[in-house]
Amino acid sequence: MTPCHTEALDNLLADGCTLTHITGYVQPKGEWLSQMRAGQFLCHGIEEKRVTVEIEGDTARVSGRFITDATVYGTRANWRLQMTMDYAREDDTWSVVRSAATTW
């Protein structure tokens, strides 16, 4: 992912957004984006297997299973990830407030 993509991602993530990694580490948005900009996390492609969306008022949850072709700290692999992203709506804008990944 190039820096221009991380800028777009930065705009989609709420300021207090966190990412919970498969290790259980809860990482703040700024730290995660900084590591992506430094090339420690590179996404080469994603294959969607299943996605569900639940909306209730001004909150939503998107869950899905993906096979993600990514390089993490120099090791490239196909990661089987179960992702859950929680969104909040403010006015007409939806932002990710929390993202969590596990394996499946």
N, CA, C and O atoms as CSV, one atom per row, in Angstrom:
chain,resi,resn,atom,element,x,y,z
A,1,MET,N,N,0.854,-1.163,0.000
A,1,MET,CA,C,0.000,0.000,0.000
A,1,MET,C,C,0.900,1.226,0.000
A,1,MET,O,O,1.816,1.324,0.816
A,2,THR,N,N,0.655,2.134,-0.881
A,2,THR,CA,C,1.491,3.319,-1.001
A,2,THR,C,C,1.023,4.406,-0.037
A,2,THR,O,O,-0.102,4.347,0.459
A,3,PRO,N,N,1.873,5.397,0.234
A,3,PRO,CA,C,1.466,6.481,1.122
A,3,PRO,C,C,0.177,7.168,0.702
A,3,PRO,O,O,-0.601,7.583,1.561
A,4,CYS,N,N,-0.074,7.300,-0.616
A,4,CYS,CA,C,-1.316,7.955,-1.039
A,4,CYS,C,C,-2.527,7.114,-0.622
A,4,CYS,O,O,-3.582,7.667,-0.314
A,5,HIS,N,N,-2.387,5.794,-0.609
A,5,HIS,CA,C,-3.477,4.952,-0.138
A,5,HIS,C,C,-3.664,5.086,1.366
A,5,HIS,O,O,-4.794,5.052,1.854
A,6,THR,N,N,-2.580,5.236,2.099
A,6,THR,CA,C,-2.719,5.386,3.542
A,6,THR,C,C,-3.370,6.721,3.882
A,6,THR,O,O,-4.054,6.825,4.900
A,7,GLU,N,N,-3.174,7.738,3.057
A,7,GLU,CA,C,-3.864,9.012,3.276
A,7,GLU,C,C,-5.362,8.835,3.129
A,7,GLU,O,O,-6.133,9.369,3.927
A,8,ALA,N,N,-5.781,8.092,2.118
A,8,ALA,CA,C,-7.207,7.822,1.934
A,8,ALA,C,C,-7.743,6.997,3.102
A,8,ALA,O,O,-8.835,7.263,3.604
A,9,LEU,N,N,-6.979,6.002,3.530
A,9,LEU,CA,C,-7.378,5.180,4.666
A,9,LEU,C,C,-7.474,6.023,5.935
A,9,LEU,O,O,-8.398,5.847,6.729
A,10,ASP,N,N,-6.541,6.920,6.124
A,10,ASP,CA,C,-6.556,7.818,7.279
A,10,ASP,C,C,-7.873,8.584,7.347
A,10,ASP,O,O,-8.420,8.786,8.432
A,11,ASN,N,N,-8.380,9.008,6.198
A,11,ASN,CA,C,-9.639,9.751,6.149
A,11,ASN,C,C,-10.854,8.879,6.457
A,11,ASN,O,O,-11.881,9.391,6.902
A,12,LEU,N,N,-10.753,7.577,6.229
A,12,LEU,CA,C,-11.871,6.661,6.488
A,12,LEU,C,C,-11.931,6.193,7.940
A,12,LEU,O,O,-12.972,5.727,8.406
A,13,LEU,N,N,-10.810,6.318,8.653
A,13,LEU,CA,C,-10.723,5.845,10.029
A,13,LEU,C,C,-10.953,6.995,10.997
A,13,LEU,O,O,-10.385,8.074,10.828
A,14,ALA,N,N,-11.788,6.768,12.015
A,14,ALA,CA,C,-12.007,7.781,13.049
A,14,ALA,C,C,-10.688,8.053,13.770
A,14,ALA,O,O,-9.807,7.194,13.800
A,15,ASP,N,N,-10.553,9.229,14.342
A,15,ASP,CA,C,-9.304,9.603,15.020
A,15,ASP,C,C,-8.921,8.609,16.115
A,15,ASP,O,O,-7.737,8.312,16.272
A,16,GLY,N,N,-9.867,8.094,16.864
A,16,GLY,CA,C,-9.574,7.156,17.946
A,16,GLY,C,C,-9.637,5.700,17.544
A,16,GLY,O,O,-9.660,4.821,18.405
A,17,CYS,N,N,-9.664,5.431,16.253
A,17,CYS,CA,C,-9.788,4.063,15.754
A,17,CYS,C,C,-8.624,3.185,16.218
A,17,CYS,O,O,-7.483,3.637,16.304
A,18,THR,N,N,-8.938,1.925,16.514
A,18,THR,CA,C,-7.907,0.940,16.859
A,18,THR,C,C,-8.048,-0.278,15.963
A,18,THR,O,O,-9.129,-0.586,15.461
A,19,LEU,N,N,-6.932,-0.960,15.777
A,19,LEU,CA,C,-6.898,-2.216,15.035
A,19,LEU,C,C,-6.387,-3.289,15.985
A,19,LEU,O,O,-5.289,-3.171,16.528
A,20,THR,N,N,-7.178,-4.329,16.186
A,20,THR,CA,C,-6.740,-5.457,17.005
A,20,THR,C,C,-6.204,-6.523,16.061
A,20,THR,O,O,-6.939,-7.066,15.237
A,21,HIS,N,N,-4.912,-6.816,16.192
A,21,HIS,CA,C,-4.235,-7.776,15.327
A,21,HIS,C,C,-4.542,-9.209,15.750
A,21,HIS,O,O,-5.106,-9.440,16.820
A,22,ILE,N,N,-4.170,-10.165,14.911
A,22,ILE,CA,C,-4.396,-11.577,15.220
A,22,ILE,C,C,-3.631,-12.009,16.463
A,22,ILE,O,O,-3.954,-13.034,17.063
A,23,THR,N,N,-2.631,-11.244,16.852
A,23,THR,CA,C,-1.859,-11.521,18.071
A,23,THR,C,C,-2.573,-11.035,19.323
A,23,THR,O,O,-2.188,-11.392,20.437
A,24,GLY,N,N,-3.628,-10.211,19.144
A,24,GLY,CA,C,-4.331,-9.615,20.270
A,24,GLY,C,C,-3.872,-8.201,20.582
A,24,GLY,O,O,-4.481,-7.515,21.403
A,25,TYR,N,N,-2.797,-7.759,19.928
A,25,TYR,CA,C,-2.297,-6.408,20.163
A,25,TYR,C,C,-3.287,-5.384,19.621
A,25,TYR,O,O,-3.691,-5.453,18.460
A,26,VAL,N,N,-3.672,-4.437,20.466
A,26,VAL,CA,C,-4.577,-3.363,20.062
A,26,VAL,C,C,-3.709,-2.160,19.683
A,26,VAL,O,O,-3.047,-1.562,20.531
A,27,GLN,N,N,-3.729,-1.824,18.404
A,27,GLN,CA,C,-2.843,-0.800,17.874
A,27,GLN,C,C,-3.618,0.465,17.531
A,27,GLN,O,O,-4.642,0.398,16.852
A,28,PRO,N,N,-3.134,1.625,17.997
A,28,PRO,CA,C,-3.776,2.888,17.637
A,28,PRO,C,C,-3.612,3.188,16.153
A,28,PRO,O,O,-2.645,2.766,15.518
A,29,LYS,N,N,-4.565,3.915,15.623
A,29,LYS,CA,C,-4.581,4.282,14.205
A,29,LYS,C,C,-3.258,4.884,13.737
A,29,LYS,O,O,-2.707,4.442,12.729
A,30,GLY,N,N,-2.742,5.880,14.446
A,30,GLY,CA,C,-1.528,6.570,14.017
A,30,GLY,C,C,-0.330,5.647,13.928
A,30,GLY,O,O,0.460,5.745,12.990
A,31,GLU,N,N,-0.186,4.759,14.886
A,31,GLU,CA,C,0.928,3.810,14.879
A,31,GLU,C,C,0.814,2.857,13.702
A,31,GLU,O,O,1.803,2.573,13.028
A,32,TRP,N,N,-0.393,2.364,13.455
A,32,TRP,CA,C,-0.638,1.429,12.355
A,32,TRP,C,C,-0.340,2.082,11.006
A,32,TRP,O,O,0.349,1.500,10.168
A,33,LEU,N,N,-0.857,3.284,10.801
A,33,LEU,CA,C,-0.615,3.978,9.534
A,33,LEU,C,C,0.868,4.294,9.351
A,33,LEU,O,O,1.385,4.217,8.236
A,34,SER,N,N,1.551,4.648,10.431
A,34,SER,CA,C,2.985,4.915,10.359
A,34,SER,C,C,3.755,3.679,9.918
A,34,SER,O,O,4.672,3.776,9.102
A,35,GLN,N,N,3.387,2.514,10.453
A,35,GLN,CA,C,4.051,1.278,10.054
A,35,GLN,C,C,3.739,0.930,8.605
A,35,GLN,O,O,4.595,0.407,7.892
A,36,MET,N,N,2.522,1.218,8.170
A,36,MET,CA,C,2.179,0.970,6.765
A,36,MET,C,C,2.990,1.879,5.851
A,36,MET,O,O,3.493,1.438,4.818
A,37,ARG,N,N,3.115,3.137,6.229
A,37,ARG,CA,C,3.891,4.087,5.417
A,37,ARG,C,C,5.362,3.689,5.355
A,37,ARG,O,O,6.042,3.975,4.369
A,38,ALA,N,N,5.854,3.035,6.398
A,38,ALA,CA,C,7.252,2.586,6.454
A,38,ALA,C,C,7.457,1.256,5.728
A,38,ALA,O,O,8.580,0.755,5.660
A,39,GLY,N,N,6.379,0.681,5.185
A,39,GLY,CA,C,6.488,-0.558,4.427
A,39,GLY,C,C,6.478,-1.822,5.268
A,39,GLY,O,O,6.796,-2.897,4.759
A,40,GLN,N,N,6.121,-1.721,6.549
A,40,GLN,CA,C,6.083,-2.903,7.407
A,40,GLN,C,C,4.839,-3.760,7.163
A,40,GLN,O,O,4.839,-4.955,7.460
A,41,PHE,N,N,3.787,-3.154,6.627
A,41,PHE,CA,C,2.572,-3.869,6.225
A,41,PHE,C,C,2.273,-3.474,4.782
A,41,PHE,O,O,2.007,-2.307,4.495
A,42,LEU,N,N,2.316,-4.441,3.884
A,42,LEU,CA,C,2.007,-4.188,2.479
A,42,LEU,C,C,0.923,-5.148,2.031
A,42,LEU,O,O,1.076,-6.364,2.149
A,43,CYS,N,N,-0.162,-4.610,1.522
A,43,CYS,CA,C,-1.252,-5.440,1.017
A,43,CYS,C,C,-1.133,-5.538,-0.494
A,43,CYS,O,O,-1.116,-4.523,-1.191
A,44,HIS,N,N,-1.048,-6.781,-1.006
A,44,HIS,CA,C,-0.898,-7.007,-2.442
A,44,HIS,C,C,-2.225,-7.360,-3.101
A,44,HIS,O,O,-2.402,-7.142,-4.300
A,45,GLY,N,N,-3.161,-7.907,-2.317
A,45,GLY,CA,C,-4.466,-8.268,-2.855
A,45,GLY,C,C,-5.334,-8.919,-1.799
A,45,GLY,O,O,-4.839,-9.465,-0.813
A,46,ILE,N,N,-6.641,-8.854,-2.023
A,46,ILE,CA,C,-7.594,-9.447,-1.082
A,46,ILE,C,C,-8.650,-10.209,-1.871
A,46,ILE,O,O,-9.215,-9.694,-2.836
A,47,GLU,N,N,-8.907,-11.442,-1.448
A,47,GLU,CA,C,-9.968,-12.252,-2.038
A,47,GLU,C,C,-11.087,-12.376,-1.001
A,47,GLU,O,O,-10.901,-12.958,0.068
A,48,GLU,N,N,-12.237,-11.824,-1.338
A,48,GLU,CA,C,-13.392,-11.854,-0.443
A,48,GLU,C,C,-14.043,-13.233,-0.490
A,48,GLU,O,O,-14.305,-13.772,-1.566
A,49,LYS,N,N,-14.300,-13.797,0.691
A,49,LYS,CA,C,-14.972,-15.089,0.792
A,49,LYS,C,C,-16.414,-14.946,1.281
A,49,LYS,O,O,-17.312,-15.636,0.799
A,50,ARG,N,N,-16.625,-14.043,2.243
A,50,ARG,CA,C,-17.967,-13.816,2.779
A,50,ARG,C,C,-17.982,-12.467,3.481
A,50,ARG,O,O,-17.024,-12.116,4.170
A,51,VAL,N,N,-19.063,-11.708,3.312
A,51,VAL,CA,C,-19.198,-10.419,3.982
A,51,VAL,C,C,-20.640,-10.251,4.443
A,51,VAL,O,O,-21.580,-10.552,3.707
A,52,THR,N,N,-20.802,-9.763,5.677
A,52,THR,CA,C,-22.127,-9.417,6.182
A,52,THR,C,C,-22.079,-7.991,6.710
A,52,THR,O,O,-21.042,-7.520,7.177
A,53,VAL,N,N,-23.221,-7.310,6.628
A,53,VAL,CA,C,-23.344,-5.940,7.110
A,53,VAL,C,C,-24.578,-5.855,7.994
A,53,VAL,O,O,-25.664,-6.284,7.605
A,54,GLU,N,N,-24.403,-5.301,9.183
A,54,GLU,CA,C,-25.510,-5.059,10.106
A,54,GLU,C,C,-25.525,-3.574,10.432
A,54,GLU,O,O,-24.506,-3.014,10.836
A,55,ILE,N,N,-26.688,-2.929,10.255
A,55,ILE,CA,C,-26.814,-1.504,10.535
A,55,ILE,C,C,-27.912,-1.308,11.564
A,55,ILE,O,O,-29.012,-1.845,11.437
A,56,GLU,N,N,-27.586,-0.519,12.598
A,56,GLU,CA,C,-28.568,-0.175,13.618
A,56,GLU,C,C,-28.386,1.299,13.961
A,56,GLU,O,O,-27.454,1.674,14.672
A,57,GLY,N,N,-29.283,2.119,13.451
A,57,GLY,CA,C,-29.184,3.557,13.702
A,57,GLY,C,C,-27.915,4.139,13.116
A,57,GLY,O,O,-27.672,4.057,11.912
A,58,ASP,N,N,-27.108,4.731,13.989
A,58,ASP,CA,C,-25.871,5.380,13.551
A,58,ASP,C,C,-24.639,4.516,13.759
A,58,ASP,O,O,-23.519,5.026,13.786
A,59,THR,N,N,-24.840,3.196,13.908
A,59,THR,CA,C,-23.713,2.277,14.017
A,59,THR,C,C,-23.891,1.144,13.003
A,59,THR,O,O,-25.007,0.819,12.596
A,60,ALA,N,N,-22.792,0.572,12.618
A,60,ALA,CA,C,-22.831,-0.554,11.675
A,60,ALA,C,C,-21.650,-1.466,11.975
A,60,ALA,O,O,-20.630,-1.038,12.515
A,61,ARG,N,N,-21.813,-2.726,11.615
A,61,ARG,CA,C,-20.728,-3.703,11.737
A,61,ARG,C,C,-20.620,-4.444,10.410
A,61,ARG,O,O,-21.604,-4.967,9.886
A,62,VAL,N,N,-19.401,-4.475,9.883
A,62,VAL,CA,C,-19.096,-5.229,8.674
A,62,VAL,C,C,-18.172,-6.365,9.096
A,62,VAL,O,O,-17.115,-6.132,9.681
A,63,SER,N,N,-18.578,-7.594,8.795
A,63,SER,CA,C,-17.766,-8.768,9.132
A,63,SER,C,C,-17.551,-9.578,7.877
A,63,SER,O,O,-18.422,-9.647,7.009
A,64,GLY,N,N,-16.397,-10.186,7.784
A,64,GLY,CA,C,-16.149,-11.002,6.615
A,64,GLY,C,C,-14.913,-11.857,6.747
A,64,GLY,O,O,-14.062,-11.659,7.615
A,65,ARG,N,N,-14.854,-12.811,5.849
A,65,ARG,CA,C,-13.675,-13.670,5.737
A,65,ARG,C,C,-12.984,-13.357,4.419
A,65,ARG,O,O,-13.614,-13.236,3.369
A,66,PHE,N,N,-11.663,-13.232,4.514
A,66,PHE,CA,C,-10.867,-12.846,3.361
A,66,PHE,C,C,-9.582,-13.649,3.342
A,66,PHE,O,O,-9.085,-14.082,4.381
A,67,ILE,N,N,-9.057,-13.838,2.153
A,67,ILE,CA,C,-7.688,-14.316,2.016
A,67,ILE,C,C,-6.896,-13.108,1.545
A,67,ILE,O,O,-7.119,-12.591,0.450
A,68,THR,N,N,-5.968,-12.664,2.386
A,68,THR,CA,C,-5.230,-11.443,2.139
A,68,THR,C,C,-3.788,-11.779,1.804
A,68,THR,O,O,-3.070,-12.374,2.608
A,69,ASP,N,N,-3.379,-11.391,0.617
A,69,ASP,CA,C,-1.983,-11.533,0.181
A,69,ASP,C,C,-1.255,-10.302,0.702
A,69,ASP,O,O,-1.429,-9.201,0.180
A,70,ALA,N,N,-0.434,-10.495,1.738
A,70,ALA,CA,C,0.223,-9.352,2.369
A,70,ALA,C,C,1.630,-9.700,2.820
A,70,ALA,O,O,1.956,-10.851,3.111
A,71,THR,N,N,2.452,-8.659,2.864
A,71,THR,CA,C,3.783,-8.772,3.442
A,71,THR,C,C,3.741,-8.073,4.793
A,71,THR,O,O,3.433,-6.885,4.883
A,72,VAL,N,N,4.057,-8.828,5.845
A,72,VAL,CA,C,4.048,-8.308,7.210
A,72,VAL,C,C,5.444,-8.481,7.777
A,72,VAL,O,O,5.929,-9.602,7.933
A,73,TYR,N,N,6.087,-7.364,8.084
A,73,TYR,CA,C,7.464,-7.366,8.594
A,73,TYR,C,C,8.397,-8.200,7.722
A,73,TYR,O,O,9.241,-8.935,8.233
A,74,GLY,N,N,8.239,-8.082,6.396
A,74,GLY,CA,C,9.145,-8.733,5.462
A,74,GLY,C,C,8.747,-10.128,5.018
A,74,GLY,O,O,9.393,-10.695,4.137
A,75,THR,N,N,7.704,-10.697,5.602
A,75,THR,CA,C,7.266,-12.046,5.233
A,75,THR,C,C,5.967,-11.958,4.449
A,75,THR,O,O,4.956,-11.469,4.955
A,76,ARG,N,N,6.002,-12.437,3.204
A,76,ARG,CA,C,4.801,-12.428,2.371
A,76,ARG,C,C,4.083,-13.760,2.499
A,76,ARG,O,O,4.698,-14.823,2.424
A,77,ALA,N,N,2.756,-13.686,2.694
A,77,ALA,CA,C,1.945,-14.893,2.840
A,77,ALA,C,C,0.504,-14.574,2.479
A,77,ALA,O,O,0.110,-13.412,2.376
A,78,ASN,N,N,-0.269,-15.631,2.290
A,78,ASN,CA,C,-1.718,-15.509,2.147
A,78,ASN,C,C,-2.320,-15.745,3.524
A,78,ASN,O,O,-2.259,-16.852,4.058
A,79,TRP,N,N,-2.902,-14.692,4.093
A,79,TRP,CA,C,-3.454,-14.715,5.441
A,79,TRP,C,C,-4.958,-14.948,5.361
A,79,TRP,O,O,-5.668,-14.205,4.683
A,80,ARG,N,N,-5.445,-15.976,6.049
A,80,ARG,CA,C,-6.889,-16.244,6.129
A,80,ARG,C,C,-7.428,-15.461,7.317
A,80,ARG,O,O,-7.295,-15.881,8.466
A,81,LEU,N,N,-8.043,-14.307,7.022
A,81,LEU,CA,C,-8.462,-13.392,8.080
A,81,LEU,C,C,-9.970,-13.269,8.185
A,81,LEU,O,O,-10.674,-13.153,7.181
A,82,GLN,N,N,-10.449,-13.296,9.415
A,82,GLN,CA,C,-11.828,-12.938,9.757
A,82,GLN,C,C,-11.731,-11.504,10.260
A,82,GLN,O,O,-11.122,-11.248,11.299
A,83,MET,N,N,-12.328,-10.574,9.529
A,83,MET,CA,C,-12.256,-9.158,9.889
A,83,MET,C,C,-13.614,-8.671,10.363
A,83,MET,O,O,-14.649,-9.017,9.794
A,84,THR,N,N,-13.593,-7.865,11.411
A,84,THR,CA,C,-14.788,-7.187,11.889
A,84,THR,C,C,-14.456,-5.712,12.012
A,84,THR,O,O,-13.476,-5.338,12.656
A,85,MET,N,N,-15.287,-4.868,11.385
A,85,MET,CA,C,-15.082,-3.427,11.463
A,85,MET,C,C,-16.360,-2.781,11.975
A,85,MET,O,O,-17.442,-3.000,11.429
A,86,ASP,N,N,-16.224,-1.988,13.024
A,86,ASP,CA,C,-17.342,-1.243,13.585
A,86,ASP,C,C,-17.286,0.190,13.076
A,86,ASP,O,O,-16.234,0.828,13.095
A,87,TYR,N,N,-18.422,0.681,12.625
A,87,TYR,CA,C,-18.538,2.018,12.051
A,87,TYR,C,C,-19.469,2.870,12.901
A,87,TYR,O,O,-20.353,2.351,13.583
A,88,ALA,N,N,-19.267,4.165,12.856
A,88,ALA,CA,C,-20.180,5.130,13.457
A,88,ALA,C,C,-20.470,6.204,12.407
A,88,ALA,O,O,-19.596,6.588,11.630
A,89,ARG,N,N,-21.707,6.673,12.404
A,89,ARG,CA,C,-22.099,7.724,11.448
A,89,ARG,C,C,-22.234,9.043,12.188
A,89,ARG,O,O,-22.876,9.135,13.234
A,90,GLU,N,N,-21.613,10.056,11.614
A,90,GLU,CA,C,-21.766,11.419,12.104
A,90,GLU,C,C,-22.220,12.249,10.924
A,90,GLU,O,O,-21.500,12.372,9.933
A,91,ASP,N,N,-23.396,12.814,11.020
A,91,ASP,CA,C,-24.056,13.480,9.897
A,91,ASP,C,C,-24.209,12.443,8.776
A,91,ASP,O,O,-24.861,11.421,8.985
A,92,ASP,N,N,-23.638,12.674,7.615
A,92,ASP,CA,C,-23.754,11.718,6.509
A,92,ASP,C,C,-22.467,10.939,6.277
A,92,ASP,O,O,-22.317,10.309,5.230
A,93,THR,N,N,-21.532,10.964,7.231
A,93,THR,CA,C,-20.238,10.327,7.055
A,93,THR,C,C,-20.077,9.141,7.990
A,93,THR,O,O,-20.269,9.255,9.201
A,94,TRP,N,N,-19.717,7.985,7.404
A,94,TRP,CA,C,-19.425,6.785,8.177
A,94,TRP,C,C,-17.918,6.672,8.354
A,94,TRP,O,O,-17.167,6.857,7.396
A,95,SER,N,N,-17.467,6.370,9.576
A,95,SER,CA,C,-16.048,6.188,9.867
A,95,SER,C,C,-15.848,4.901,10.644
A,95,SER,O,O,-16.697,4.510,11.445
A,96,VAL,N,N,-14.721,4.243,10.403
A,96,VAL,CA,C,-14.369,3.040,11.152
A,96,VAL,C,C,-13.867,3.471,12.528
A,96,VAL,O,O,-12.961,4.298,12.636
A,97,VAL,N,N,-14.467,2.901,13.585
A,97,VAL,CA,C,-14.031,3.225,14.944
A,97,VAL,C,C,-13.219,2.092,15.566
A,97,VAL,O,O,-12.466,2.309,16.515
A,98,ARG,N,N,-13.376,0.874,15.023
A,98,ARG,CA,C,-12.636,-0.272,15.542
A,98,ARG,C,C,-12.577,-1.335,14.462
A,98,ARG,O,O,-13.548,-1.572,13.744
A,99,SER,N,N,-11.414,-1.973,14.360
A,99,SER,CA,C,-11.241,-3.083,13.435
A,99,SER,C,C,-10.516,-4.196,14.178
A,99,SER,O,O,-9.588,-3.940,14.945
A,100,ALA,N,N,-10.938,-5.415,13.950
A,100,ALA,CA,C,-10.297,-6.559,14.617
A,100,ALA,C,C,-10.135,-7.688,13.611
A,100,ALA,O,O,-11.011,-7.944,12.784
A,101,ALA,N,N,-8.987,-8.358,13.705
A,101,ALA,CA,C,-8.692,-9.481,12.816
A,101,ALA,C,C,-8.354,-10.728,13.634
A,101,ALA,O,O,-7.628,-10.670,14.626
A,102,THR,N,N,-8.899,-11.838,13.189
A,102,THR,CA,C,-8.532,-13.144,13.721
A,102,THR,C,C,-8.309,-14.041,12.510
A,102,THR,O,O,-8.607,-13.652,11.381
A,103,THR,N,N,-7.788,-15.235,12.743
A,103,THR,CA,C,-7.623,-16.184,11.646
A,103,THR,C,C,-8.802,-17.135,11.623
A,103,THR,O,O,-9.514,-17.287,12.615
A,104,TRP,N,N,-9.002,-17.778,10.471
A,104,TRP,CA,C,-10.058,-18.806,10.352
A,104,TRP,C,C,-9.538,-19.980,9.564
A,104,TRP,O,O,-10.265,-20.950,9.349
